[in-house]
Amino acid sequence: MWTDFVTHWQVYLSMPVVAAVIGYLTKRAAIEMMFRPVDFVGIPPFLGWQGVVPRNSARMIAVAADLLTSRLVDPREIFQRLDPHRLAAELELPLLVAANEITRDVLSDQGLWRNLPPLGQELVLKRVQAGIPDLVARVMAEVAGNIHEVLDIKEVAVNALHRDKRVLLKLVRDISRPEMAFIARCGVYFGLFLGLVQTLVWALTKAPLVMPLFGAAIGWLTDWLAIKLVFFPRERRRILGILPLQGVFQRRRDEVAKQYATVVAREVMTVPNLVATILHGPRADRLRAMIRETVEQAIEEQAGIARPLMGAPRFATLKKTAAERAIRYLPTTMLTAERYATEALDIRDTIAKKMRRLTRVEYEGLLRPAFRQDEWKLIAVGAAIGALIGELQVILLLH
């Protein structure tokens, strides 16, 4: 053995190095296969590949949405942070413009506007404008008190993540970047160790099967072990009472909470997404009915004196028309207060704080679904790459 080692020392020294390279390359391949390609490439349904995360996006979106709705975001809690008076002040200009246009249009439809003298028109507009803060406060009170009837948080999350799979990819990539780097490093360390074992077995046997078998074993074991060490053990423990050990993802809990909350607040639970779901989601009819009722009640209080002059049918038509026009102005009007609403709702910090209260298993669910179902495929690919490189080693050694 010693004579053979001296004669072929370059070969022996290269074996652990090649094993470390195999370990690293198989990990990099597994990481890239997690996220790429976004769309299926090949001949459907089986001959080809799509990234694990994009392919399982529906399941991962459902998991993320369930977590957000059940543990992280309480609509009633966050909407109570909006101050109706501050919101009215933020919306003052667009509300005044909308109120003027609605008043003119509605009264013109009823043939009343032109019959009013300029002073009368001015008084009507002033009265309407004076009632806007109270109207906003009433609408906000109705919405906040019945938020679960008008807003489906799960619908917000599902729609945002379904619209663009890259948001989900970004979410998983951002919170798992150190874990991916850890997996790649594990490939080098584990590969180097197994390469030393491979070198000894080769020296004893000189069997051509050693290289591909060890290559496959290195690819398989290092992939499997690296993925497991990302999540386990969940609780910090010491090996032999000395070496501290805890899953990398579990160890980074505070950091992950901040990253996850930032992406969700910036890409998913945004004010435009919330507004869009409130106004156009499956529960939008309930909101429209609430606004219609509130606007009609305000008109009754402010202009009820005109009922005898107009007649009950025309007055009822006026109230209904004004309410419908107010609803039509909602989308563009509400978004003018986006900056204030984003600060007041404080979704990012809310999610980050609540994530720190999750159990270890619940917290693991942020990332684990990205691996669980298809991790065997990643491991198998690692084994195949390792076997291929091992076979190439044999060819080079024998020729």
C-alpha positions as CSV (number, residue, x, y, z in Angstrom):
1,M,0.0,0.0,0.0
2,W,2.8,2.4,0.9
3,T,4.7,1.7,-2.3
4,D,1.5,2.2,-4.3
5,F,0.8,5.4,-2.4
6,V,4.3,6.8,-3.1
7,T,4.0,5.8,-6.8
8,H,0.5,7.3,-7.2
9,W,0.4,9.9,-4.5
10,Q,-1.3,12.5,-6.8
11,V,-4.2,10.1,-7.3
12,Y,-4.6,9.4,-3.6
13,L,-4.4,13.0,-2.6
14,S,-6.9,14.0,-5.3
15,M,-9.6,11.5,-4.0
16,P,-10.7,13.5,-0.9
17,V,-10.5,16.7,-2.9
18,V,-12.7,15.3,-5.6
19,A,-15.1,14.0,-3.0
20,A,-15.3,17.5,-1.5
21,V,-16.0,18.9,-5.0
22,I,-18.7,16.2,-5.5
23,G,-20.2,17.2,-2.1
24,Y,-20.2,20.9,-3.1
25,L,-21.5,20.4,-6.6
26,T,-24.4,18.1,-5.6
27,K,-25.4,20.7,-3.0
28,R,-25.3,23.6,-5.5
29,A,-27.3,21.4,-7.9
30,A,-29.9,20.7,-5.2
31,I,-30.1,24.4,-4.3
32,E,-30.6,25.5,-7.9
33,M,-33.2,22.8,-8.4
34,M,-35.2,24.2,-5.5
35,F,-35.9,27.4,-7.3
36,R,-35.2,27.0,-11.0
37,P,-36.7,26.9,-13.5
38,V,-39.8,28.9,-12.6
39,D,-41.8,27.2,-15.4
40,F,-41.6,23.6,-16.4
41,V,-38.9,22.9,-19.0
42,G,-39.1,19.7,-21.0
43,I,-41.9,17.4,-22.2
44,P,-44.8,17.3,-19.8
45,P,-45.7,15.7,-17.5
46,F,-42.6,13.7,-16.5
47,L,-39.8,14.3,-18.9
48,G,-38.4,17.6,-17.7
49,W,-38.0,19.7,-14.5
50,Q,-39.5,22.6,-12.7
51,G,-38.1,24.1,-9.5
52,V,-39.4,22.5,-6.4
53,V,-40.8,25.7,-4.9
54,P,-42.5,26.9,-8.1
55,R,-44.0,23.4,-8.7
56,N,-45.3,23.2,-5.2
57,S,-46.4,26.8,-5.1
58,A,-50.1,26.1,-4.6
59,R,-49.4,24.0,-1.5
60,M,-46.8,26.4,-0.2
61,I,-49.1,29.4,-0.7
62,A,-51.9,27.6,1.2
63,V,-49.5,26.9,4.1
64,A,-48.3,30.5,4.1
65,A,-51.8,31.9,3.9
66,D,-53.0,29.6,6.7
67,L,-50.1,30.7,8.9
68,L,-50.8,34.4,8.2
69,T,-54.5,34.2,8.9
70,S,-54.4,31.9,11.9
71,R,-51.3,33.1,13.8
72,L,-49.8,36.3,12.4
73,V,-52.4,38.8,11.2
74,D,-55.6,39.7,13.0
75,P,-57.6,42.1,10.7
76,R,-59.6,43.5,13.6
77,E,-56.4,44.3,15.6
78,I,-54.6,46.0,12.8
79,F,-57.6,48.0,11.4
80,Q,-58.3,49.4,14.9
81,R,-55.0,51.3,14.5
82,L,-56.4,53.6,11.9
83,D,-57.5,56.9,13.3
84,P,-60.7,58.0,11.4
85,H,-59.9,61.7,11.9
86,R,-56.3,61.3,10.7
87,L,-57.5,59.2,7.8
88,A,-60.1,61.9,6.9
89,A,-57.3,64.5,7.0
90,E,-55.1,62.4,4.7
91,L,-58.0,62.0,2.3
92,E,-59.2,65.5,2.6
93,L,-58.4,66.8,-0.9
94,P,-59.6,63.8,-2.9
95,L,-62.7,63.5,-0.7
96,L,-63.6,67.2,-1.2
97,V,-63.2,66.8,-5.0
98,A,-65.2,63.6,-5.0
99,A,-67.9,65.1,-2.8
100,N,-68.2,68.2,-5.0
101,E,-68.5,66.1,-8.2
102,I,-71.0,63.7,-6.6
103,T,-73.2,66.5,-5.2
104,R,-73.2,68.4,-8.6
105,D,-73.9,65.2,-10.5
106,V,-76.7,63.9,-8.3
107,L,-78.5,67.2,-8.0
108,S,-78.2,67.8,-11.7
109,D,-79.7,64.3,-12.3
110,Q,-82.6,65.4,-10.2
111,G,-82.9,68.8,-12.1
112,L,-82.2,70.7,-8.9
113,W,-78.7,72.1,-9.3
114,R,-79.4,74.7,-12.0
115,N,-82.4,75.9,-10.1
116,L,-80.2,76.9,-7.1
117,P,-78.7,80.4,-7.0
118,P,-74.8,80.5,-6.8
119,L,-75.1,81.2,-3.0
120,G,-77.4,78.2,-2.6
121,Q,-75.0,76.0,-4.5
122,E,-72.1,77.2,-2.3
123,L,-74.1,76.5,0.9
124,V,-74.9,73.0,-0.3
125,L,-71.3,72.2,-1.1
126,K,-70.1,73.6,2.2
127,R,-72.7,71.5,4.1
128,V,-71.6,68.4,2.3
129,Q,-67.9,69.1,2.9
130,A,-68.6,69.7,6.6
131,G,-70.1,66.3,6.9
132,I,-67.2,64.4,5.3
133,P,-65.2,63.8,8.5
134,D,-68.2,62.4,10.3
135,L,-69.0,60.2,7.3
136,V,-65.5,58.8,7.2
137,A,-65.6,58.1,10.9
138,R,-68.9,56.2,10.5
139,V,-67.6,54.2,7.6
140,M,-64.4,53.3,9.4
141,A,-66.4,52.3,12.5
142,E,-68.6,50.1,10.4
143,V,-65.6,48.5,8.7
144,A,-63.6,48.0,11.8
145,G,-66.6,46.5,13.7
146,N,-67.3,44.1,10.9
147,I,-63.9,43.6,9.4
148,H,-64.2,39.8,9.2
149,E,-67.3,40.3,7.1
150,V,-65.6,42.6,4.6
151,L,-62.0,41.4,4.5
152,D,-60.7,37.9,3.9
153,I,-57.0,38.1,4.8
154,K,-56.4,34.6,3.3
155,E,-57.7,35.9,0.0
156,V,-55.2,38.8,0.1
157,A,-52.3,36.4,0.7
158,V,-53.4,33.8,-1.9
159,N,-54.1,36.4,-4.6
160,A,-50.8,38.2,-4.1
161,L,-48.7,35.0,-4.2
162,H,-50.7,33.5,-7.1
163,R,-50.3,36.6,-9.2
164,D,-46.6,36.3,-9.3
165,K,-44.7,33.1,-8.3
166,R,-41.6,35.1,-8.1
167,V,-42.9,36.7,-4.9
168,L,-43.1,33.2,-3.3
169,L,-39.6,32.4,-4.6
170,K,-38.3,35.7,-3.1
171,L,-40.0,34.9,0.2
172,V,-38.4,31.4,0.4
173,R,-35.0,32.6,-1.0
174,D,-34.7,35.6,1.4
175,I,-35.5,33.6,4.5
176,S,-33.4,30.6,3.5
177,R,-30.2,32.2,2.1
178,P,-28.0,31.3,5.0
179,E,-29.5,27.8,5.1
180,M,-28.6,27.3,1.4
181,A,-25.1,28.5,2.1
182,F,-24.9,26.1,5.0
183,I,-26.0,23.2,2.8
184,A,-23.3,24.0,0.3
185,R,-20.6,24.1,3.0
186,C,-21.8,20.8,4.4
187,G,-21.2,19.3,1.1
188,V,-17.5,20.2,1.2
189,Y,-16.9,19.1,4.8
190,F,-18.9,15.8,4.6
191,G,-17.5,15.1,1.1
192,L,-13.9,15.6,2.4
193,F,-14.5,13.2,5.3
194,L,-16.1,10.5,3.1
195,G,-13.4,11.0,0.5
196,L,-10.8,10.0,3.1
197,V,-12.7,6.8,3.7
198,Q,-13.0,6.3,0.0
199,T,-9.2,6.7,-0.4
200,L,-8.6,4.0,2.2
201,V,-11.1,1.6,0.6
202,W,-9.5,2.2,-2.8
203,A,-6.1,1.5,-1.4
204,L,-7.2,-1.8,0.0
205,T,-9.3,-3.0,-2.9
206,K,-8.4,-1.2,-6.1
207,A,-12.0,-2.2,-7.2
208,P,-13.4,0.1,-10.0
209,L,-16.8,0.1,-8.3
210,V,-15.4,1.9,-5.3
211,M,-15.4,5.3,-7.1
212,P,-19.0,5.4,-8.4
213,L,-20.4,3.8,-5.3
214,F,-18.6,6.3,-3.0
215,G,-19.5,9.1,-5.3
216,A,-23.2,8.1,-5.1
217,A,-22.9,7.7,-1.3
218,I,-21.3,11.1,-0.9
219,G,-24.0,12.7,-3.0
220,W,-26.8,10.9,-1.2
221,L,-25.6,11.1,2.4
222,T,-24.3,14.7,2.3
223,D,-27.6,16.0,0.7
224,W,-29.7,14.1,3.2
225,L,-27.6,15.1,6.2
226,A,-27.3,18.8,5.2
227,I,-31.1,19.1,4.7
228,K,-31.8,17.5,8.1
229,L,-29.3,19.7,9.9
230,V,-31.1,22.8,8.5
231,F,-34.1,22.0,10.7
232,F,-33.0,19.5,13.4
233,P,-32.5,19.4,16.2
234,R,-35.3,21.9,16.9
235,E,-34.0,22.6,20.5
236,R,-30.4,23.5,21.3
237,R,-28.6,20.5,22.6
238,R,-25.0,19.4,23.2
239,I,-23.3,16.4,21.5
240,L,-21.3,14.5,24.1
241,G,-22.0,17.3,26.5
242,I,-19.6,19.6,24.6
243,L,-20.5,20.4,21.1
244,P,-23.6,22.7,20.8
245,L,-26.0,21.7,18.0
246,Q,-29.3,23.1,16.7
247,G,-30.9,23.3,13.3
248,V,-29.6,26.4,11.4
249,F,-33.1,27.6,10.6
250,Q,-34.2,27.3,14.3
251,R,-31.1,29.2,15.4
252,R,-31.9,32.2,13.2
253,R,-35.4,32.7,14.5
254,D,-35.2,36.4,15.2
255,E,-33.5,37.2,11.9
256,V,-35.9,35.1,9.9
257,A,-38.9,36.8,11.6
258,K,-37.6,40.2,10.4
259,Q,-36.9,39.0,6.9
260,Y,-40.2,37.2,6.5
261,A,-42.2,40.1,7.9
262,T,-40.5,42.6,5.6
263,V,-41.2,40.6,2.4
264,V,-44.8,39.9,3.4
265,A,-45.5,43.6,4.3
266,R,-43.8,44.8,1.1
267,E,-45.1,42.3,-1.3
268,V,-48.2,40.6,0.1
269,M,-50.1,42.4,2.8
270,T,-49.8,45.8,1.2
271,V,-52.4,48.6,1.4
272,P,-53.3,48.3,-2.3
273,N,-53.7,44.6,-2.0
274,L,-55.9,45.0,1.1
275,V,-58.0,47.7,-0.6
276,A,-58.4,45.6,-3.7
277,T,-59.6,42.6,-1.8
278,I,-62.0,44.7,0.3
279,L,-63.5,46.4,-2.7
280,H,-63.4,43.5,-5.2
281,G,-63.0,40.3,-3.2
282,P,-65.7,37.7,-2.4
283,R,-67.0,39.8,0.5
284,A,-67.1,43.1,-1.3
285,D,-70.9,43.1,-1.5
286,R,-71.1,43.4,2.3
287,L,-68.8,46.4,2.3
288,R,-70.8,48.1,-0.5
289,A,-74.0,47.5,1.4
290,M,-72.5,49.0,4.6
291,I,-71.2,52.1,2.7
292,R,-74.5,52.5,0.9
293,E,-76.4,52.4,4.1
294,T,-74.1,54.8,5.9
295,V,-74.1,57.4,3.0
296,E,-77.9,57.2,2.7
297,Q,-78.2,57.7,6.5
298,A,-75.9,60.7,6.4
299,I,-77.9,62.3,3.5
300,E,-81.1,61.7,5.5
301,E,-79.7,63.6,8.4
302,Q,-78.1,66.4,6.4
303,A,-80.8,66.9,3.7
304,G,-83.9,65.3,5.1
305,I,-85.5,68.7,5.2
306,A,-85.7,68.6,1.4
307,R,-87.8,65.4,1.3
308,P,-91.2,67.3,1.4
309,L,-90.0,69.6,-1.4
310,M,-88.7,66.8,-3.6
311,G,-91.2,64.1,-2.8
312,A,-90.3,60.8,-1.2
313,P,-89.6,58.9,-4.5
314,R,-87.2,61.5,-5.9
315,F,-85.5,61.8,-2.5
316,A,-85.0,58.0,-2.3
317,T,-83.5,58.1,-5.8
318,L,-81.2,60.9,-4.8
319,K,-79.9,58.9,-1.8
320,K,-79.3,55.8,-3.8
321,T,-77.6,57.6,-6.6
322,A,-75.3,59.5,-4.2
323,A,-74.4,56.2,-2.4
324,E,-73.5,54.5,-5.7
325,R,-71.4,57.4,-6.9
326,A,-69.5,57.4,-3.5
327,I,-68.7,53.7,-3.9
328,R,-67.5,54.3,-7.4
329,Y,-64.9,56.8,-6.1
330,L,-63.6,54.5,-3.4
331,P,-60.7,52.8,-5.1
332,T,-58.8,55.9,-6.2
333,T,-59.8,57.9,-3.1
334,M,-58.6,55.3,-0.5
335,L,-55.2,54.8,-2.1
336,T,-54.2,58.4,-1.6
337,A,-53.8,57.6,2.1
338,E,-51.5,54.6,1.4
339,R,-48.5,56.0,3.2
340,Y,-50.4,56.8,6.4
341,A,-52.2,53.5,6.3
342,T,-49.0,51.5,5.8
343,E,-47.4,53.2,8.9
344,A,-50.6,52.9,11.0
345,L,-51.3,49.3,10.2
346,D,-47.7,48.4,11.0
347,I,-48.0,45.0,9.5
348,R,-44.3,44.3,9.3
349,D,-43.6,44.7,13.0
350,T,-46.8,42.9,13.9
351,I,-45.8,39.8,11.9
352,A,-42.2,39.9,13.2
353,K,-43.4,40.0,16.9
354,K,-46.0,37.2,16.5
355,M,-43.5,35.0,14.6
356,R,-41.3,35.0,17.7
357,R,-44.2,33.4,19.6
358,L,-44.7,30.5,17.3
359,T,-43.9,27.0,18.5
360,R,-40.8,25.4,17.0
361,V,-42.9,23.2,14.7
362,E,-45.1,26.1,13.5
363,Y,-41.9,28.2,12.8
364,E,-40.4,25.3,10.9
365,G,-43.4,25.3,8.7
366,L,-42.3,28.6,7.1
367,L,-39.6,26.7,5.2
368,R,-40.0,23.0,5.7
369,P,-42.8,22.6,3.0
370,A,-40.2,23.7,0.4
371,F,-38.2,20.6,1.1
372,R,-40.5,17.9,2.5
373,Q,-42.4,16.5,-0.5
374,D,-39.5,16.5,-3.0
375,E,-36.4,16.3,-1.0
376,W,-35.9,12.7,-2.0
377,K,-35.6,13.8,-5.6
378,L,-32.9,16.4,-4.7
379,I,-31.0,13.7,-2.8
380,A,-31.4,11.2,-5.7
381,V,-30.0,13.8,-8.1
382,G,-27.1,14.3,-5.8
383,A,-26.4,10.6,-5.7
384,A,-26.6,10.4,-9.5
385,I,-24.2,13.3,-10.0
386,G,-21.8,11.8,-7.4
387,A,-21.9,8.4,-9.2
388,L,-21.2,10.0,-12.5
389,I,-18.2,11.9,-11.2
390,G,-16.9,8.7,-9.5
391,E,-17.2,6.8,-12.8
392,L,-15.2,9.6,-14.6
393,Q,-12.5,9.2,-11.9
394,V,-12.3,5.5,-12.7
395,I,-11.9,6.2,-16.4
396,L,-9.1,8.7,-15.7
397,L,-7.3,6.3,-13.3
398,L,-7.4,3.3,-15.6
399,H,-6.3,5.3,-18.7
